[in-house]
């Protein structure tokens, strides 16, 4: 232990003598370690840390698997009420099973009505997840019945923000949708599932709703029995699905089930990007380590005489090795400590970018596991950066080193040059791989920005009047409300057109419904083709600048009681009537079989689910005025999004449009007040995050590579002052010296580019699922990156080369 303290003390003295080297090494390592710590903190919180539920590893989601023919490309689907009840009764692998869905309330009884996002859940929801309330109780099976379900459990955040953390609220009644609801309990702050839930209320299905199989609106969560693994649960659900398919072929033919770990299902959207970034920062750390190793190697050769003297006085090779490794590890630990402080800010930045993608029940931060990770990678980095210099010094020829001078002008050994060149090759290769990855992401992001979404987003304002489920008992009342709103909004100055639709593009929502085509064999519902169905009013195509290709738009005469009409997208026309004119064709929506609807217009395709959507959405638009109550279940009113096109920037009409809505009904809260430009930008948040962060890491790698090449050549020129002086004295021209030094820098660079190109091709294949509109082998990206790295390496080589031309031959010869 005493020897270790001596090594540390001596290392500190060495750092004080070489403050420039120490500062560069610490900052370089801090950048690499800090970036790794920040990304690992997010990966740890999102992918590695268990959910804050009892037996979290035994919690799963159970989804429907829809028929591939009706739902091409979709592998999971929401669950119907009747199928869930059969799953619950027939399974032998789950000790608990629950179903939940979204339920919106309007919180009334205050000065300003407010929308509250509730989770309607079956009575076993909380017990399945293994959570207990902080205050009060959860709802009971008896309360999960029609007529007894006016009870809620508050989230911790809602309890704090709306009720001032007052425990007396438990047992009191609050006003939701004009009705009185009992507050049964308050959940702890750690429970935020599902993400949207501000409160929970019983599902309370009626007998009619419990019998519905063909409509899928809910999500199922389950708790595996002890000793039951995922394969056994999946086999059980396959058996039940086959049984239901035979019993109810009209609804369930082709429908399966899939069991997915809850944690994996919650993070599946962000997992690929986080793993990619974790790999990227590992490359950055390798480059930083190689860079410091190169700097340390250069510094090591200047200490050859010092080490030779210590060896001559009895120091063993192991003792020398330990001293040099102690210095590099100490540098890495200091860099790790500095990197840890930077990582804290990095975590906040990353979580801010990914706020909409990360489940709220997942906590991200610097915990013990992250601190251990930082310590381990600091030690590993110190060893990696110090092992080469240490080995070189421990194997140095003592007598030869003692014969040489202090190292100021000693000729550089071929072994030293070769080692440093190899390190430059590694730096350049790793940098090229990262830069190509960043280049592909940038090109992909540019391609997404250039995509035509099928509508014109400029000068369009959107907002959602949050109509609650119980607001309008009849469809005609909801229709009348929105007609009155549109009448007032269209009369506002600066408004060119206005409409409402149930789900706007890029909002990740919408209804998929089966359709039956008149004149064709009637198929069972499970075999009928599905299309995206949207409810809209007249003027929607005008407000969004969606072209009407053939036929007409909806009109004010398309009312209830008049002939039922629809508009369809071009892709739907091609899919259902290839080579024919779709105008005048008739179809029936299976969930609304009371009306046969005529196609009166064909409109342009719209990217509904995202700009990266490659398959056109077969879409059908139904006029809101012809909406009717569902055949199965009870009518519930629902929010619709107001779409307003203005003559100028839509920001100037937000208040006037909001006032127009409240003139019709002051108790309707408004939410999601955004421009369509903002909607488009928000839809690219994940891609923007991937591009920015990978680009930042690639830029850092480029900087480190440039510094590495420059430092190696600067040291080489310094070591070869006498050689260069002799060359000049013997008649070498300045251009010859310049070319010699530049060639020395470019030779390992070109080799690194060749090796890195192979690695970049492999990375491109890994990125293929994350890029859009560009090939993973895009030649433009590869050539641009190779040219960029070559130019940077050339610039890093020219400065030392220029210094070499300034060597005075006589002065260089006098050094000896």
N, C-alpha and C positions, 0 to 999 in steps of 0.2 A: 504493500500500500504506500509505503514511503517513497518507493521508486516511481509510482504513478504520480504522486504529488510533485516530485521533482520534474517529471516529464511535462506536466501541466504548467508548472512555473516557468520552465524553459520555453515552452511553446508560446506563452504569453509574452515573454521577452522578445522572441522572434517576431511576433506579430507587431509589437511596438516598433521594432527596427524596420519593418516593411509594411507601413500603414497603407500604402497604396494597394499592394497585393492583397492585404487582409480585407480591405474595404470592398474591393472588386469581388473577391471570392465569397464573402459573406452575403453581399447583395445578390450575386448570381444564384447562390444556393437558396437564399430566402425566397427568391422569385419561384424557383422550381418547387421547393417544399411547400410554400404558401399556396400555390395553385393546386398541388396535390391534396393538401389538407382541406381546402375549400370544397373541392369536388368530392373527396371522400366523405366529408361531413354530410353532404346531400345524399350521396349513395348510401351511407350508413343509415341516415334517418328514413330514407324512402324505401330502400331495397332490403336492408339487412336487419334493421331493428324490428322486433315483433310488434304487432298492433297491441294497443293498450286494452285488450280484452282477455278474459279468462280463457285459457286453452286456445290462444289465438291460432296456433298451428293446426287446430282441428276445425276451424271455421271455413266454410266454403260458400260459394255462390252456385246456384243451380239455374242454368239458362235453358230455354228451348233452343234446339237446333232446327232452323226452318228448312223446308224443302229447297234443294239447290236450284231446281227449275224455276220456282217462283221468286226466289231471293238469291240470285247469282252473286257470289262473293261474300255473302253474309254467313257467319259461323255461329253467332249467338243472337238470341231474340228474347224479348220480354215474355212473360208468362201469363196465361189466362187463369181465371179464378177456378173454374171447374177442374182443370188439369192439376193445379196446385193442390187442391183438396184431395184428389186421388193420389198424388205423390205422397202427401202427408199421411194418408191412411194406409197405403200399401207398402211403404218402404220399411226395411228392417235394419238400416245402416245409420240412421240419424237419430240422435237422442233428443233433438229439437229442430224445428223447422218453422220459418216465419216468412210472411210475404209483406211487401210494402210498396207504396207508390206515392207520387207527389199529390199534395192537396193544398190549394191556396185559400187563405182566409183574408178577409179585410178586418183589421183591428179597429173597431169603432168605439165610441164612447169618449173620444178625446177630441181636441180642437182640430186635429189634422188626421184624417183616416190614413191608415198605413197598411201596406201589404205584408202579410206574414207567410213565410213558406213553411208549410207543415208537412210532416210525413205521416200518412195514414198507414197504420201497421196492424197486423194481427196480434192477438193478445200474447202470443209467445215470443214476440220480437225481442224484448229485453232479456228474458231468461235464456233464449237461444244464444245471444251475444254474451251472456254472463256478466251483465252490468246491473248495478244497484243505484237507486236515486240518491242524490245528496240530501234532499229533503223530501218528506212525504212518501208517496208510493207511486207505482206505475199503475196503468189501468188493468182491470181484471177481465177474465173471460166473459163474465156476465155483462160487462160494459161494452164488449165487442159484439153488440147486438143492435139492430135497428131500434130507435126510440130510446136507447139507454146510453148512447155514445157521446153525449155532450160533455166530454171530459178531455182534458189536455195535460200533458207533461211538458214543462218548459225546459228549453236549453239553458245552460248556465249563462251564456252571453245575453240572451233575451231577458233573463231574470235580472241581470245586472243593469242592462241598458234601459229597460222599460219599467222595472219595478224597484230600482235602487237597491238591489240585493236584500229586499225586505222578506224575511222568512215568513211573515204573517200572511203573505199572498197565498200560501198553500192552504187549501180549504175554502178560499174565496172564489167568487164567480167573476169572469171577465166577459166582455162583449165581443163576439166574433160573428161577422155576417149578420149582425142584428139579433143574434141569439146568445143566450147565457150559457157559458161553459165553465165547469168546475175545474180549478187548478188542482190536480191530484198530487203533483210533485215537481221537483227540480232535479235535473241530471247534473252530474259533476262536470267540471270544466274540461276534463280529459275526454269526455264522450261527445264526439261530433260526427255522428253517423246516422244517415247518409249526409254528405257534405251540405246539402241545401237546407237541412232541417233546422228550423228555429223552435219548433215544438213538435210533439207527437200526439196523435189522436187515433182512436180505434178505427179499423177498417170498416167494421159494421156492415157487411154485405147483406142485402135482402136475399130472400130465397131465389128471386129471379136473377139477381146478379151472380149468385153462387153457381148457377147452372150454365153460365156462359163459357163456351170453350173456344170459340172462333176469334174472340177479341183479346189481344195481348197487350196489357198495359203495366204490368207489375214486375217486381224483381224479388227473387227468392234467396234467402240466406239460410244456411243450415249448420248444425253442429254434429260432427261425426261422433259415433259411439267409440268408446275406448277400444283399441285393438283393430279398428276398421281403417283401412288405408284408402287412398284415392281410387285405386284400381277396383277395389271391391265395391265402393260406392258407385263408380261409373257403370260397372256391370249390373248392379241392381237397378239403376235408373234406365239402362238400356232395356232390361226385361220389362219394367213397368211401361216404358214408352211403346214397346211392341204390343203389349197387352191392350193399351188404350187405343192404339192404331187399329187393332182388330175390332174393338168394341165400338169405336166412334170414327169410322172411316170418313164420314162426311167432313169432320173437323180436324182429325188428327192424323190422317194419312200423310206419311212423309215427315212428320214432326218427331224429332228425337229430343234428347236432353244431354247436357254436358255439365260435369261437375268440375269447378275450377277453384283452387285455393283463393280465399277472400283477399289475402294480401296481394297475391299475384294479379288478381283481376283489377284491384284498385290502382295499381301502378303500371299496368301494361302499356299505357300511352307514353309514359316518360322513360321506361326502362331502356329502350334502345339508345336514346339520346344520351342518357347518363352513363351508360357503359362505354359509348363511343368517346365521350369527353374524359372519362377516367383513363382510357387508353391514351388519349391525346396528351393529358398532363403527365402521364408516365413517360412518354417520349420527351416532353419538356424537361423533366427531372433528369433523364439520362443525358440529354444534351448539356444541361447545367453541370452535371457531374463530370462529364468528359471535358468540358471547358475548364473547370477548376483543376482537373487532373493535368491538363495541358499546361496551365499556369504554374501549378505546383511542380511539374516536371522541369519546366524552364528554370524555376527558382532553385530546384534541387541541384542542377548542374553547377550553379554558382556556389553551392555549399560543399562541393566535393572535397576541397582541401580541409574544411572544418571536420567533416565526417571522417576523412582519412586520419587526421590527427587523433580523433577520439578512438578510432579503431586501433591505431598504433599504441595508444595508451591502455588498451585492454578491453575496449567495448566490443561485445560480440555482435554478430550480424543480427541476432534476434533483438538485441538491445537497440540497435540503430533502427530496425524495422518498427519496433514499438514506439520509439520517439517520433518518427515521421508519421505513423498512423495516428498517434495521439494528437499531433498538430492538425491533421486533416479532420479527424473526428470532432475536435474542439471547434474548428471552423464551422463544420456542419451543424453542430448543436446550437451555436450562436445564430447561424442562418435559420435553423429550425424555429428557434424562439422568436426571431424577427418575422419569419414566415407565418407563424401562428397568429400574430397580431394582424397581419394582412389578411389571413384566411377568414377572420371574424367578419371583416367588411365584405369579403368575397361571398361568404355564405348569405349575408343579407341581400346582396345584389342578385345572386342566383335565385333565391327564393322569391324575390320580388318579380323577377322575370317569369317564374314558373307558378306564380300564385294561383292562376286559374287551372293549372294542370295537376297540382299536388293535392291529394286528399287532406282535408282539414284535420282529420284524426291522426295524421302523421306529424311528428315533431322533428324539426331539423335544427341542429345546433352542435356546439363543440362539447361533447361529453367525454367520459373517461376513455371510451374506445377510440375516439378521435385523437385524444392526447397520446395514448399508447401508439397509435398509428404514426403520429408525427414523430415521436421519439424513435421508433423503429426505422422509419425511412431516413431520419437524420443520421442515425448510426450507419445504416446501409450506404447512404450517400457518402459519408465520411470515409468509410472503408473503400468504396469504389473509387473515390477521387484520390485516395492516398496510397492505394496498394501499388500502383505502377511506380510512382516516385520512390516509394519505400524499397521496393525490390531493386530498382536501379542503384540506389545508394548502397544497399546492403551488399551488392555484388561488385561494387567498384574496386578497381585495382589500386590498393593503398599506395604502393611505391610510386606508381605513375602519377597519382594525384598529388603526392607530396613534392614531386619534381616540378609540377606545373605551378604557374603563378596563381594569383588570386582569382583567376577566372574571368578577368575583364575582357581579354582578347583571345582566350584559348580557342583554338579551332574546335568547332562542334564535331562530336563523334558521329559517324554514320549511323550507329545504333540509336543515338538520341534523336537524330533527325527522322529516322524511320519510325520510331515510336510516336513522335508528335504528328507525323504525317498520317499514320494510321488513325490517330484520334481525330484529326481533321476530317478524314474520310467518313468516320462514324457520325460526326456532327453534321456534315453536309447531307449524308444519306437520310438521317432521321429528320432533318429540317425539310428536305424535299418531300418526304412522305406526308408530313404535317401540312406543308404548303399546298400540296396537291389536294389533300382532303378539304382544306379551307377553300381552295379555288373551286372545287366541285360544288361545295355548299353555296358559295357566292353565285356561281352560274345558275344553280338550281333556284336560288332566291330570285334572281333576275328573271328567270323563265316564269316563275309564279306571278311576279308582278306584271309580266306582259300578257298573262292569260286573259282572254275575254270571258268574263263570268256570265255573259248573256244578258246583262243589264248595265245601265249607266249609273254609277254610284255617286257622281258629283251632284251637289246641291240637293241632296235627298235627306230629309230628317225622318227619324223613326222614334216612336215612343209607344209604350204598351199601357193602355188603361187596364188595370188589373181587376177585371170582372171576376168576382168570386163564384164558386160553384152554385151557391144558393141565391145569387143576386137576381136572376131572372127565371121564374118558374116555367116559362114557356119560350120556345124558340122565337116566336114573333116579337116578344118583348126585347130580346137581345138585338134582333134585327133593327127594330125601331130605334133603340138607343144609338147604335152606330150610324144609322142613317141621319139622325139628328146631329150627331157629332160631325159627320162629313159635310152636312149642309152648312154648318157654321164655319168649319175650317176652310172650305172651298171659297167662302165669301171674304176671307181675310186678304188684305193687300199683300202682294208679293207671292201668293200661292198660285202656282200654275195648275197643279192637279193633286188630288188626294184620294186615298183609298185605304181599306183595311184588309189584312190577310191574317190567317191564323198562325202561320210560321213563315218568317222571312228567310231568304237564302242565307247560308253560312251560319245559321243559328243552331245547327246540330239538333234540330227537332223535326216535327212533321209526322204525318200519318201515312202508313203503307196499308193499302186496302186491296182485296181481291175484286176483280171485275169479270163480268160475263158479257160476251159480245153477242148481240142479237143475230140470229140466223146461224149460229154455230152450236154444236152439241154442248149441252149443259154439263159441266164438269163438277165433281164434288168440290166444295170450297177449298179443301186442302190442296187440290191440283190446279186451282184457278190462278192465272198470272196476277201478280201484285204490281201496283203502280203507286207512285207518290200522289197523294190527294191533298189539295189545298183549297180552303174556303176563302173566297175573295169577293170584293165588291167591284162594280164597274169603275173603270179608271185606274185599276192597278197596273195594267200594261203600260198605260200612258205615264203614270207616276214613276215607274221603274225603267221606262224606255225599252221595254221588251217588245220586239217587233211582232206584229200580227202578220204572219206569212200568207195565210189564206182565210177567207171568211170575215167574221166580225168579232168585236169585243162584246162583253156583257153590256146590257143596256138597262135603263131604269124600268123597262117593262118585263124583265126576267124576274117575276115575282112568284111567290107561293100561289098555287092554283093555276098558273100558266104552264105551257109546255116546258118540261124540264130540259135544261141545256147544259152543255159543258164546253170548255176549251181544252185542247190537248196540246202537248208539246210535239215538235217535229219528230223527236225520237220515238214517241209513243205512236205517232202516225205510221212511221216506218216499221215499227215492231208489229203492230196489229193489222195494218193494211198495206203491206209492201206492194208497190207498183199500182196502188189505187188512190183515188181521192177520198180522204177520210171525211170530208164534209158531208153531212147528212147521215153518217153512220150512227147506229144506236147501240147503247150499252147500258148495263145495270151495275150499280155499286152493290156488292153483296150485302154490306151492312145497312144499306138503305134500299131494300128491294121493292119499295112501294112505287118507285118511279123509274120508267125507262127514259134515258137521257139522250138527247141528240147532240152530236158534235156540230157546233156552229162556227168554230174557229180553230185554226192551227197557229200556234205561237212559237217563238224561238225557244231553243233549249236554254236552261239556266243551270248553273252549277249550284246545286242546293246544299251539298254536304261539305264543300271545300274547293278551293281553287285547284288543288291537286287531283281532283276527281277526274278520272280518265274515261269512265263509262257514262254516257249521257243518261240523265234520269228521265225515264218515261213518266211524265207528270200530267195530272188531270186537275183542272180547276173547276170548282163548283161555285155558282153564285151564292153568296151568303143569304140572300133573300129567299132562296129555295131550300134552306136547311130545315131538317125535321128532326123530331125526337127519335132516338135509336129504337129499333125493333126489340132488342134485348137490353134490359136495364132501364134506368131512370135518366131523364134528361138532366144534365147539369150545364149551366152556363159556363163560359170560359173566356179567358183574355184573348184579345186580338191586337195585332200590331198596327198602329196608324202609320201610314207611309205618305209623306208630304214632299212634293217637289216644289222648290222655290225658284224664283227668278235669279236670286243671288245666294250668298252664303247662308246656309240654313240656320246657323247659330243665332241670327237676328230675329228668328220667328219662334224660338222655343217658348218664350213666355206667352206670346199671343195665342199659339196653338194650345198650350196648357190651359190657358184661361177659357178657350172655347170649349174644351172638354168639360171643365168644371162648371161652365154655364149650363150644361145639360144635366150633370149630376156631380155635385160638389163632394160626395163621399167616395168617389172613385179615385183611388191612388194611382199615380203614374210611376212607371219604372222603365229602366233601360232607355233613357233618352240619349240617343246616339245618332250620329250621321252615318250614312251607308259607307262613307269613306273610312270612318272609324271601325265599322263592322268588318270591312275588308282587311284593314290593318290588324285588328284583333284576331282574325282567322289565321294570320301568319305569325302569331306570337311564338309558337314552338320553333318554326323554321328560322325566324329572326334570331332567337336565342341561340340555336345551334350554330348559326352562321357567325354571329358576333363572337361567341366564346371560342369556337374553333379557330376563327380568324385571329383573335387576340393571342391564343397560344401559338399559332403558326408564326405570327409576327414576332413574338418573343423568341421563338426558336431561330428565326432568321437573324435577329439581333445577336443572339448568343453565338451563332455560327460565324457571323461577321467578326465579332470580337475575338473568337477563337483563331480564325485565320490571321487576323491582324497581329494578335499577340505572338503567335508562333513565328511569323515572319519577322516581326520586330526583334524578337529574341535571337533569331537566326542571324539577322544582320549584325546585331550587337556582338554575337559570338564570333562572327567572321570578319570583323573589321580588319585584322591583319591580312587575311587572305585576299579581301577585296582591295586593300592597299597595294599588295604585291601585284595583283592583276592590273591595276591601273598603272603602277610603276613600269610594268613590262609592256605597256602600250594598249591595254584593253580600252575600248571606247566606252563612253558613258552609256550608250545604247545597249552595248553588250551586257554591262552590269545590270541595267534595268531589266532586260529580257531574262537574265539569269534568275533574278529574285522573283519576278512575276511568274516565271515558269515554275519555280519551286512552290509558289502558292497555288497555282492553277492545276498542277498535276494531281494532287490529292483531291482537289475540288471536283475535277472531271471524273475521277474514279468514283467519288462519293455520289455524283449525279447519276452515274450508270447503275450503281448498286441501289440507290434510292428509288430509281424508276421502277425496278422490279417490285420493291416493297409498296410503292404507290399503286401499282396495278392490283396488288392483293387488297390494299385498303379500299380501292374503288369498288371491288366486289362486295365488301362489307357495307359500304355506304349505299349500295344500289337501292335499298328499301327506304332511304331517307332523302334521296334526291329526285328531282322532277324535271323533265324536259331536257335532260343532258345525260349522255352516256357516261358510265363509270370509267371509260377509256378515252374520254373527250380529248382529242389531240390539241385543241386550242389551249385547254387548261394545262396540259402537260408541257407543251412548248413554252407557254408564257412563264410558268413557274421555273422551268429549267433556265430560261433566259434571265429571269430575275435573279436567281441564285448565282448564275455565272457572272452577271454584272456586279452584284454585291461582292462576290469573291475577288473580282478584278479590282474593284475600288479598294478593298481591304488590302490587296497586294501592292497597289501602286504607291501608297504612302510609304511603307518601309523601303520599297524599291527606290523611290525618289531620295530617301535619306541615304541609301547606299551610294548613290551617285555623288553625294556631297562629302564622301570620305576623302581626307587629305592623305595621299600616299606617304609622304614623309613623316607626318605625325603618326600614322598608323604603324610604320616601321620602327619609330623611336619607342613605342610602348614596350617592345621587347628588350 
